[in-house]
Amino acid sequence: MTEQTYEYDRQDATGATCTAHAWAKVPAPLTPEQRRERKARAAELLKQHNAVLVAHYYVDGDLQDLALETGGCVADSLEMARFGRDHASQTLVVAGVRFMGESAKILSPAKRVLMPDLDATCSLDLGCPIDDFTAFCDAHPDRQVVVYANTSAAVKARADWMVTSSCALGIVQHLKDAGQKLIWAPDRHLGRYIQQHTGADMLLWNGACIVHDEFKGTELELLKAEHPNAMVLVHPESPESVVKLADVVGSTSQMLSAVIHGSAQEYIVATDNLIMHRMRQLAPGKTLIEAPTAGNSATCKSCAHCPWMAMNGLQGVIDCLEQGVGEIHVDPVIGREAVNCIDRMLGFVAAHPSALAPRVQGMVRGIGAA
């Protein structure tokens, strides 16, 4: 087994899309009256424009609720794109981060895709620029290129396979059994987790999600001691020290399913804390505890909530529909190339459903595969 991390050292990114800029653009809190008024106006505009709102689990709860109340969906990035592709509406409003809007456009090139704020990006996407990534891939032409969904359209166009956290193990195992050596990008924690479970020969790109990278194993162990009966749910984008303490390691949908069907009363959750909005709706009465990012005094960049996800707000939905701003464009040539790795993944999953990561007590209506 080979483990090598490509040392790309700019994954924290600075400039127009740095985290300080993102937090500066987070919408101000709304009064209850403002929330009602803006939700009503956004719903009116969605109907007026025959548009559908597709929201990620990590955006503001008002947006999640608005999506469900108006016939849209709340899901992970791939299910968001698939929902948009299969929906009759020709206008999609994607509440999430930029690669999600791009994925929706790749799968629905003829549709209009809008976002509340085009500056909402992702540290994994920022940390895997196409020119550097292409050079790295070209230096290892004997390897299949496998990329996570959290990448740009251009990176997907360079890849052989796209994967999500629910199918990554199955696809990498399939490639390993076929004798393939791999390049994996961009999340090093998820790549290492998959490598350890498959034994695949993988070169790992050195990227990380700024939310999951901040969870701390030592503090989580102390928190577990305070809540000995709590079930610990960890996303595999987290550091190895955190993953080792988990009762369930899984995608957003697996973590939701674990809370809904689990017998425990308390759950320590190591992922973006906005997922708790949906967890509370689907599992009322259960106690949810944020996994630690080194405590309230930490100078962390996210503190368990993505600053770019936080840029999405009701006013942004209103603005993109009223003013036509925030439209996603993907170069048609790149889009046609990028769709290949997505279709390859979808075809594999359709042909090998057992390759999907197991759910806890099965699938839950309204929860997509992450």
Buried (B, 14 or more C-beta within 10 A) or exposed (E): EEEEBBEBEEBBBEEEBBBEBBBEBBBEEBEEEEBEEBBEBBBEBBEEBEBBBBBBBBBBBBBBBBBBEBEBBBBBBBBBBBBBBEBEBEBBBBBBBBBBBBBBBBBBBEBBBBBBBBBBBBBBBBBBBBEBBBEBBEEBEEBBBBBBBBBBBBBBBBBBBBBBBBBBBBBBBBBBEEEBBBBBBBBBBBBBBBBEBBEBBBBBBBBBBBBBBBBBBEBBBEBBEEBEEBBBBBBBBBBEEBBEBBBBBBBBBBBBBBBBEBEBEBBBBBBBBBBBBBBBBBBEEBEBBBBBBBEEEEEBBBBBBBBBBBBBBBBBBBBBBEEEBBBBEBEEEBBEBBBBBBEBBBEBBEEEEEBBBEBBEEEBEBBBBB
